[in-house]
Amino acid sequence: MAKQEIVWENKGVSQLRFEEVGEEFQGYLIQIESGPGFDDQIRNMYTFRSGDGLYILYGSVVLDRQLQNAEVGGFFRITYKGTEKTERGYNVKLYTVEQALGMQLPDDEG
């Protein structure tokens, strides 16, 4: 019996974090759900597929507002714009979220 070559693929999900102003991520939105975030608070969780794997992005007030009408299967670009201090003294991260018109996740990749 011939030995079959095994091809391995990592199916884990990496957490998407933005640190530097101008950092950008592009990928297909494949799932929206909610659950405990990294700080144990219930948060929206957005799962994206890009060319190099799966990524989860935990929601925030800013991100949730911008993704509230997001279409699962759509192709998105998220750009980190820096932080801003609110009137109450909290630092919030700012983002630009854009959806590419006419680009949808191929049916065999969802």
Residue pairs with C-beta under 8 A, 6 or more apart in sequence:
10 53
11 54
12 53
12 54
13 47
13 53
13 54
13 55
13 56
14 53
14 54
14 55
14 56
15 38
15 55
15 56
15 57
15 58
16 25
16 48
16 55
16 56
16 57
18 25
18 78
18 80
18 93
18 95
19 80
20 80
21 80
21 81
21 82
22 79
22 80
23 79
23 80
24 77
24 78
24 79
24 80
25 48
25 50
25 55
25 57
25 77
25 78
26 50
26 75
26 76
26 77
26 78
27 48
27 49
27 50
27 55
27 75
27 76
28 48
28 49
28 50
28 73
28 74
28 75
28 76
28 104
28 105
28 109
29 46
29 47
29 48
29 67
29 70
29 71
29 72
29 73
29 74
29 75
29 76
29 105
30 47
30 48
30 49
30 54
30 72
30 73
30 105
30 110
31 45
31 46
31 47
31 72
32 44
32 45
32 46
32 47
32 67
32 70
32 72
33 44
33 45
33 47
34 42
34 43
34 44
34 45
35 42
35 43
35 45
36 42
36 43
37 43
37 45
37 58
37 59
38 58
43 58
43 59
43 60
44 58
44 59
44 63
44 64
44 67
45 56
45 57
45 58
45 59
46 56
46 57
46 58
46 59
46 63
46 67
46 70
47 54
47 55
47 56
47 57
48 54
48 55
48 56
48 57
48 76
49 55
49 105
49 109
57 63
57 78
59 67
60 92
60 93
61 92
62 92
62 93
62 94
62 95
63 95
63 97
66 95
66 97
67 97
70 76
70 97
70 99
71 99
73 104
73 105
73 110
74 99
74 100
74 103
74 104
74 105
75 99
75 100
75 103
75 104
75 105
76 97
76 98
76 99
76 100
77 96
77 97
77 98
77 100
78 95
78 96
78 97
78 98
79 95
79 96
79 98
80 93
80 94
80 95
81 94
81 95
81 96
82 93
82 94
83 91
83 92
83 93
83 94
84 91
84 92
84 94
85 91
85 92
86 92
